């Protein structure tokens, strides 16, 4: 009787299933690897955007100290000579050159934090009823320098222009890229604004001038007076020894809203909204008529 030879190899059906299994696992490995590479690429692009410029929507964040904790960057005060060069470049800006931060300059995220802290710690307590930026905060910014200045050779001649928009505040700030100080600020408040006396305006202007830490010797210059003796805006505060002035201009406007008709009575009512605009900035020569 012949013995049937027993096969020592798996059947063809088992071999085909094993090959299919390997193919499926390879496909998963390729897909996961591709996803990982895409995520790494997106993370690098995100970091590049935050270092340069762009547009983001920021929720309310922690304090400035917590936001920059652990970073090696150290702010420094501007010297009077540097501040003089800055004011001169601001008054003769000409063409600008956007660029990315160099060593010793604020990143975009840091510029956002310094601008927000200035608004909440200085501006709002002086000029608005609110003490915080309520609701969602929309922020945009870019870093630039005058075309004639080298960002690496003269890093103090670079500025962050940062805009903040929320429910009742629309602000545009020019921030020093090396000190975080506010060189020019235009802020419009559409919410409740408390009454501002001459003393209140003078205190706000003094605080702004003293933030540059160039001594306490000062002189006040007013543009002109009304017939009743009231001091017209802008006001100027001289500080330092180089002829630099801190300036304050402020005023209110009223915008009449669309008419609203009460259909039950047929009466039409109009409501107006007050917009209070403040500008704080540095200059060399007071604008006296």
C-alpha positions in Angstrom: 0.0 0.0 0.0 1.3 3.3 -0.9 1.6 6.0 1.8 0.4 9.4 0.9 3.1 12.0 1.3 2.1 14.6 3.9 2.8 18.2 2.8 5.2 20.1 5.0 4.1 23.5 3.7 1.0 25.6 4.6 -1.9 25.5 2.1 -2.1 28.1 -0.6 -5.2 29.7 1.0 -3.3 30.2 4.3 -0.4 31.8 2.5 -2.6 34.2 0.6 -4.3 35.3 3.8 -0.9 35.9 5.5 0.2 38.1 2.5 -3.0 40.1 2.7 -2.5 40.6 6.4 1.0 42.0 5.8 -0.3 44.3 3.1 -2.9 45.7 5.4 -0.4 46.3 8.2 2.0 48.0 5.7 -0.8 50.3 4.6 -1.6 51.3 8.2 2.1 52.0 8.8 2.4 54.2 5.7 -0.8 56.1 6.6 0.3 56.7 10.2 3.8 57.8 9.1 2.3 60.2 6.6 -0.1 61.6 9.3 2.9 62.1 11.7 4.9 64.0 9.1 2.0 66.2 8.2 1.4 67.1 11.9 5.1 67.9 12.3 4.9 70.2 9.2 1.8 71.9 10.6 3.5 72.5 14.0 6.5 74.1 12.3 4.3 76.3 10.2 2.4 77.4 13.3 5.6 78.3 15.1 6.8 80.3 12.1 3.6 82.2 12.0 3.7 83.1 15.7 7.3 84.3 15.3 6.5 86.6 12.3 3.0 88.1 11.9 -0.5 87.2 11.3 -4.0 87.2 12.6 -5.3 85.2 15.6 -8.3 85.2 18.0 -7.1 85.1 21.6 -9.2 84.1 24.6 -8.5 85.8 27.9 -5.1 84.7 29.1 -3.0 84.7 32.2 -0.9 87.6 33.4 2.1 88.9 31.5 4.5 87.4 34.1 3.0 84.0 33.7 2.9 84.3 29.9 6.6 84.9 29.5 7.8 82.8 32.4 10.6 80.5 31.6 11.7 82.4 28.5 15.3 83.7 28.3 14.2 87.1 26.7 15.0 90.1 28.9 13.4 93.5 28.3 15.5 96.6 28.7 14.6 100.3 29.0 15.3 102.4 25.9 18.0 105.0 26.4 17.2 108.6 25.7 19.3 108.6 22.6 17.5 105.5 21.3 14.1 107.0 22.1 15.1 110.2 20.2 16.1 108.1 17.2 12.7 106.3 17.4 10.7 109.5 17.6 12.6 110.9 14.6 12.0 107.7 12.6 8.3 107.8 13.6 7.9 111.4 12.3 9.7 110.6 9.0 8.6 107.0 8.6 8.7 106.7 4.8 8.8 103.2 3.5 8.7 100.3 5.9 10.3 96.9 5.9 8.3 94.0 7.6 10.6 91.4 9.1 10.8 88.6 11.6 12.1 89.1 15.1 15.9 89.0 15.6 17.7 88.3 18.9 16.6 90.7 21.6 13.2 91.5 20.1 9.7 90.6 21.2 7.9 87.7 19.4 4.4 88.3 18.2 2.9 86.4 21.2 4.9 88.6 23.6 3.9 91.8 21.8 0.3 90.7 22.1 0.8 90.2 25.9 2.5 93.5 26.4 -0.2 95.4 24.5 -3.0 93.6 26.4 -1.4 94.3 29.8 -0.9 98.0 28.9 -4.6 98.3 27.9 -5.9 96.6 31.1 -3.4 98.0 33.6 -3.0 101.6 32.3 -5.6 102.6 29.7 -8.8 101.1 31.0 -8.3 102.4 34.6 -7.7 105.9 33.3 -10.3 106.2 30.6 -13.0 103.5 30.7 -15.5 102.2 33.1 -14.5 98.6 32.4 -11.2 97.2 33.9 -10.8 94.3 31.4 -11.2 93.5 27.8 -14.5 91.7 27.8 -15.5 88.8 25.5 -13.5 87.4 22.6 -10.4 89.4 21.8 -9.4 89.6 18.1 -5.8 90.5 17.6 -3.6 91.1 14.6 0.0 92.3 14.3 3.2 92.7 12.3 6.8 93.6 13.0 8.5 96.3 10.9 11.3 98.8 10.8 12.0 101.9 8.6 13.6 100.8 5.4 16.7 102.8 6.2 17.3 101.0 9.5 18.9 97.6 9.9 16.9 95.3 12.2 20.0 93.5 13.3 22.3 96.6 13.6 19.7 98.8 15.3 17.1 96.5 16.8 15.5 99.4 18.8 14.3 100.8 15.5 11.8 98.0 15.0 8.2 98.2 16.1 5.2 95.9 16.5 2.0 97.3 15.2 -0.7 95.4 17.1 -4.5 95.9 16.9 -7.0 94.7 19.5 -10.7 94.6 18.8 -13.4 93.4 21.3 -16.9 94.4 22.2 -16.2 97.9 23.3 -12.6 98.6 22.5 -10.8 99.2 19.2 -7.1 99.8 19.7 -4.1 100.2 17.5 -0.7 100.2 19.4 2.8 100.8 18.2 5.1 98.8 20.6 8.9 99.0 20.9 10.3 95.6 19.8 13.0 95.7 22.4 11.4 97.3 25.5 7.6 96.6 25.1 6.8 100.2 25.7 3.9 101.8 23.9 5.2 104.5 21.5 1.9 105.4 19.9 -1.7 104.3 20.8 -5.0 105.1 19.3 -7.9 103.7 21.3 -11.7 104.1 20.7 -14.1 103.1 23.4 -17.7 102.6 22.5 -18.9 101.5 25.9 -19.6 103.6 29.1 -17.0 106.3 29.6 -16.7 108.1 32.9 -16.5 111.8 33.1 -12.9 113.0 32.5 -11.8 116.2 34.2 -8.7 118.2 33.4 -6.9 116.7 36.3 -7.8 113.2 35.1 -6.3 113.9 31.7 -3.2 115.4 33.2 -2.6 112.4 35.5 -3.0 110.0 32.5 -0.5 112.0 30.5 2.0 112.2 33.3 1.8 108.4 33.9 2.4 107.8 30.2 5.4 110.1 30.2 6.9 108.6 33.3 6.6 105.1 31.8 9.7 106.0 29.8 11.7 106.6 32.9 13.7 109.7 31.8 13.4 111.7 35.0 10.6 113.7 36.6 11.5 117.2 35.4 8.8 118.3 33.0 6.9 121.1 31.5 3.3 121.2 30.2 2.4 122.8 26.9 -1.2 123.4 25.8 -2.3 123.8 22.2 -4.5 126.8 22.9 -7.4 128.0 25.0 -11.0 128.6 24.3 -12.7 131.9 25.1 -13.7 130.5 28.4 -10.1 129.6 29.3 -10.5 125.8 28.8 -7.3 124.1 27.6 -7.7 122.6 24.1 -6.3 119.3 23.1 -3.7 118.0 22.4 -1.7 118.5 25.5 2.1 118.0 25.6 4.4 116.8 28.5 8.1 117.5 28.0 10.5 115.0 29.6 14.1 114.2 29.3 16.7 116.6 27.9 16.4 115.9 24.2 13.2 117.8 23.4 10.9 114.7 23.5 7.2 115.2 24.3 4.5 112.8 25.3 1.2 114.0 23.8 -2.4 113.3 24.7 -5.4 114.0 22.4 -8.9 113.0 23.3 -12.5 113.7 22.3 -16.0 112.3 22.0 -18.3 111.8 19.0 -21.9 110.7 18.9 -23.3 108.4 16.3 -27.0 108.3 15.8 -28.3 104.7 15.3 -31.0 103.7 12.8 -34.5 104.7 13.6 -36.6 102.2 15.5 -40.4 102.3 15.1 -42.8 101.1 17.7 -45.5 99.4 15.6 -48.1 99.5 18.4 -47.9 103.3 18.8 -46.3 104.4 15.5 -43.6 106.4 17.4 -40.0 106.5 16.1 -37.1 106.7 18.5 -33.5 107.4 17.8 -30.7 106.3 20.1 -27.1 107.6 19.9 -23.9 105.9 21.0 -20.9 107.8 22.3 -17.5 107.0 20.9 -14.6 108.2 23.0 -11.2 108.3 21.2 -7.9 108.8 22.8 -4.4 109.0 21.3 -1.2 108.9 23.3 2.1 109.3 21.4 5.6 110.7 21.3 6.7 113.7 19.3 9.5 116.3 19.0 7.6 119.5 18.4 4.2 120.5 19.8 1.6 121.4 17.2 0.7 124.9 18.3 -1.6 126.9 16.0 
